[in-house]
Amino acid sequence: MSFTIAIGSTNPAKTSAVRAVCERAFPGCTVAAVNVPSGVPEQPIGPAQTSTGAQNRARAALAAVPGARMGMGLEGGVDPDGSLINCVAVVEAGGRENLTWGVRFPLPPSVVARVLRGEELGPVMDEVTGRNESKKQLGAVGILTNGIFTRAEMWQGPLACALMPFLHPELYPAPVTPPPEA
């Protein structure tokens, strides 16, 4: 299949995940990374902001890349309960949409306290671990698992699941848009 998929991010952890999954799902596709606004705070808090950010990025990416067949938005957030949450939205030029959630795991309490006071997770993790640009590499999940499970790997599962209605449209009535609950 030769078509273009737009991802609403230029973050290498996100774009590498999209390329890895989409090249397997749609051999021959082209992935175009574009920097688009999420329409939510830089650090989304809770499922509603996180899912809205993913959907906004997917729609904006699709609109920003002429001829793209799909737009994808990947948004990480922090739940007020102290968990990292992540959401993937996929939209198709024909109007079909899907939203999925990835792993949910507890962040260190000292990190959560700072994020809930308004700081962004990536810089906080960098500061407490002495790293730079961790959100573009291992991410919080990679740091906290000692590299066993990286941020790019974390995105692959929910992204593959978000593609289910597009891979099997005969099994999923359009549109598919689950509620924004994590």
Kinemage of the C-alpha trace (Angstrom):
@kinemage 1
@onewidth
@group {chain A} dominant
@subgroup {mainchain}
@vectorlist {calphas} color= white
{ca met a 1} P 0.000 0.000 0.000
{ca ser a 2} L 1.425 3.316 -0.977
{ca phe a 3} L -0.075 6.151 1.017
{ca thr a 4} L 0.931 8.769 3.549
{ca ile a 5} L 0.297 8.683 7.282
{ca ala a 6} L 0.752 11.944 9.191
{ca ile a 7} L 1.817 11.960 12.823
{ca gly a 8} L 1.246 15.073 14.893
{ca ser a 9} L 4.674 15.095 16.524
{ca thr a 10} L 8.340 15.279 15.666
{ca asn a 11} L 9.411 13.606 18.925
{ca pro a 12} L 11.686 10.680 17.963
{ca ala a 13} L 10.164 8.340 20.569
{ca lys a 14} L 6.727 8.848 19.017
{ca thr a 15} L 7.758 8.926 15.353
{ca ser a 16} L 9.864 5.781 15.622
{ca ala a 17} L 6.927 3.938 17.187
{ca val a 18} L 4.601 5.062 14.392
{ca arg a 19} L 7.099 4.039 11.725
{ca ala a 20} L 7.673 0.620 13.333
{ca val a 21} L 3.969 -0.187 13.571
{ca cys a 22} L 2.767 1.405 10.325
{ca glu a 23} L 5.476 -0.166 8.188
{ca arg a 24} L 4.285 -3.564 9.409
{ca ala a 25} L 0.578 -2.748 9.093
{ca phe a 26} L 0.816 -0.952 5.756
{ca pro a 27} L 3.989 -1.994 3.878
{ca gly a 28} L 5.154 0.785 1.572
{ca cys a 29} L 3.451 3.588 3.463
{ca thr a 30} L 5.190 6.892 4.092
{ca val a 31} L 5.145 8.467 7.551
{ca ala a 32} L 5.254 12.270 7.672
{ca ala a 33} L 6.001 13.860 11.035
{ca val a 34} L 4.620 17.351 11.591
{ca asn a 35} L 4.696 19.602 14.615
{ca val a 36} L 1.094 20.510 15.417
{ca pro a 37} L -0.554 21.949 18.523
{ca ser a 38} L -2.353 19.643 20.927
{ca gly a 39} L -4.818 22.294 22.059
{ca val a 40} L -4.303 21.194 25.677
{ca pro a 41} L -1.727 22.227 28.280
{ca glu a 42} L 1.903 21.254 27.605
{ca gln a 43} L 1.478 18.678 30.365
{ca pro a 44} L -2.007 17.195 30.093
{ca ile a 45} L -3.554 16.231 33.423
{ca gly a 46} L -6.215 13.515 33.453
{ca pro a 47} L -7.865 11.385 30.795
{ca ala a 48} L -9.973 14.176 29.268
{ca gln a 49} L -7.031 16.479 28.464
{ca thr a 50} L -4.868 13.547 27.360
{ca ser a 51} L -7.437 12.106 24.938
{ca thr a 52} L -8.373 15.560 23.630
{ca gly a 53} L -4.694 16.263 22.949
{ca ala a 54} L -4.314 12.983 21.043
{ca gln a 55} L -7.429 13.639 18.949
{ca asn a 56} L -6.452 17.233 18.219
{ca arg a 57} L -2.963 16.171 17.127
{ca ala a 58} L -4.335 13.430 14.862
{ca arg a 59} L -6.818 15.766 13.166
{ca ala a 60} L -4.281 18.590 12.808
{ca ala a 61} L -1.654 16.228 11.376
{ca leu a 62} L -4.117 14.898 8.799
{ca ala a 63} L -5.008 18.465 7.797
{ca ala a 64} L -1.357 19.583 7.673
{ca val a 65} L -0.106 16.923 5.257
{ca pro a 66} L -1.661 17.212 1.790
{ca gly a 67} L -2.886 13.861 0.510
{ca ala a 68} L -2.420 12.039 3.823
{ca arg a 69} L -4.794 9.138 4.315
{ca met a 70} L -4.469 8.963 8.102
{ca gly a 71} L -3.519 11.249 10.950
{ca met a 72} L -2.155 10.002 14.249
{ca gly a 73} L -1.888 11.711 17.597
{ca leu a 74} L 0.014 10.305 20.574
{ca glu a 75} L -0.407 12.124 23.869
{ca gly a 76} L 1.060 11.329 27.255
{ca gly a 77} L -0.522 12.665 30.401
{ca val a 78} L -0.488 12.347 34.153
{ca asp a 79} L -3.581 11.268 36.022
{ca pro a 80} L -4.279 13.074 39.307
{ca asp a 81} L -3.911 9.673 41.017
{ca gly a 82} L -0.188 9.794 40.154
{ca ser a 83} L -0.201 7.486 37.135
{ca leu a 84} L 1.336 8.162 33.767
{ca ile a 85} L -1.302 7.622 31.085
{ca asn a 86} L -0.994 7.625 27.299
{ca cys a 87} L -3.514 7.824 24.514
{ca val a 88} L -3.407 7.229 20.757
{ca ala a 89} L -5.902 8.686 18.285
{ca val a 90} L -6.100 7.711 14.632
{ca val a 91} L -8.278 9.558 12.136
{ca glu a 92} L -8.823 8.664 8.502
{ca ala a 93} L -9.496 11.094 5.685
{ca gly a 94} L -12.882 9.383 5.226
{ca gly a 95} L -13.928 10.282 8.771
{ca arg a 96} L -13.330 7.055 10.684
{ca glu a 97} L -11.662 7.646 14.059
{ca asn a 98} L -10.411 5.450 16.862
{ca leu a 99} L -8.941 6.109 20.282
{ca thr a 100} L -6.989 3.686 22.468
{ca trp a 101} L -5.142 3.785 25.762
{ca gly a 102} L -1.751 2.365 26.602
{ca val a 103} L -0.111 1.238 29.792
{ca arg a 104} L -0.764 3.034 33.049
{ca phe a 105} L 1.895 3.038 35.725
{ca pro a 106} L 2.702 4.898 38.938
{ca leu a 107} L 5.168 7.762 38.851
{ca pro a 108} L 7.377 8.553 41.859
{ca pro a 109} L 5.397 10.648 44.374
{ca ser a 110} L 7.943 13.492 44.336
{ca val a 111} L 7.643 13.719 40.542
{ca val a 112} L 3.833 13.628 40.636
{ca ala a 113} L 3.717 16.451 43.183
{ca arg a 114} L 5.753 18.709 40.897
{ca val a 115} L 3.751 17.810 37.777
{ca leu a 116} L 0.449 18.443 39.524
{ca arg a 117} L 1.812 21.872 40.552
{ca gly a 118} L 2.261 22.721 36.860
{ca glu a 119} L 5.647 21.394 35.732
{ca glu a 120} L 6.055 19.176 32.670
{ca leu a 121} L 6.969 15.531 33.292
{ca gly a 122} L 9.944 15.326 30.894
{ca pro a 123} L 11.977 18.164 32.427
{ca val a 124} L 11.142 16.984 35.948
{ca met a 125} L 12.369 13.465 35.110
{ca asp a 126} L 15.512 14.973 33.558
{ca glu a 127} L 16.204 16.995 36.680
{ca val a 128} L 15.660 14.175 39.174
{ca thr a 129} L 17.702 11.680 37.125
{ca gly a 130} L 20.426 13.948 35.711
{ca arg a 131} L 19.401 13.205 32.108
{ca asn a 132} L 18.734 15.470 29.123
{ca glu a 133} L 15.779 15.255 26.738
{ca ser a 134} L 14.620 11.943 28.234
{ca lys a 135} L 11.165 12.362 26.714
{ca lys a 136} L 12.773 12.009 23.278
{ca gln a 137} L 14.598 8.838 24.313
{ca leu a 138} L 13.801 6.437 27.156
{ca gly a 139} L 10.994 8.512 28.631
{ca ala a 140} L 9.820 8.107 32.214
{ca val a 141} L 8.866 4.488 31.545
{ca gly a 142} L 12.338 3.663 30.204
{ca ile a 143} L 14.063 5.408 33.092
{ca leu a 144} L 11.896 3.704 35.712
{ca thr a 145} L 12.291 0.239 34.103
{ca asn a 146} L 16.059 0.674 33.619
{ca gly a 147} L 15.557 0.516 29.844
{ca ile a 148} L 13.589 -2.747 29.844
{ca phe a 149} L 10.593 -0.953 28.279
{ca thr a 150} L 11.204 2.339 26.454
{ca arg a 151} L 8.891 5.193 25.575
{ca ala a 152} L 8.932 4.220 21.893
{ca glu a 153} L 7.997 0.638 22.800
{ca met a 154} L 5.251 1.899 25.117
{ca trp a 155} L 3.540 3.640 22.190
{ca gln a 156} L 3.583 0.598 19.873
{ca gly a 157} L 0.897 -1.475 21.645
{ca pro a 158} L -1.841 1.163 21.814
{ca leu a 159} L -0.979 2.313 18.292
{ca ala a 160} L -1.376 -1.226 16.912
{ca cys a 161} L -4.701 -1.521 18.746
{ca ala a 162} L -5.845 1.867 17.433
{ca leu a 163} L -5.395 0.502 13.901
{ca met a 164} L -7.780 -2.443 14.393
{ca pro a 165} L -10.856 -0.761 12.849
{ca phe a 166} L -8.733 0.379 9.887
{ca leu a 167} L -7.257 -3.069 9.333
{ca his a 168} L -10.684 -4.754 9.643
{ca pro a 169} L -13.312 -2.183 8.644
{ca glu a 170} L -15.767 -4.995 7.927
{ca leu a 171} L -15.816 -5.815 11.646
{ca tyr a 172} L -16.100 -2.269 12.992
{ca pro a 173} L -19.016 0.004 12.102
{ca ala a 174} L -17.899 3.585 11.472
{ca pro a 175} L -17.253 5.734 13.332
{ca val a 176} L -15.392 4.045 16.180
{ca thr a 177} L -14.727 6.551 18.945
{ca pro a 178} L -14.665 5.038 22.456
{ca pro a 179} L -15.227 7.285 25.460
{ca pro a 180} L -12.181 9.166 26.820
{ca glu a 181} L -11.778 7.030 29.949
{ca ala a 182} L -8.347 5.687 30.804
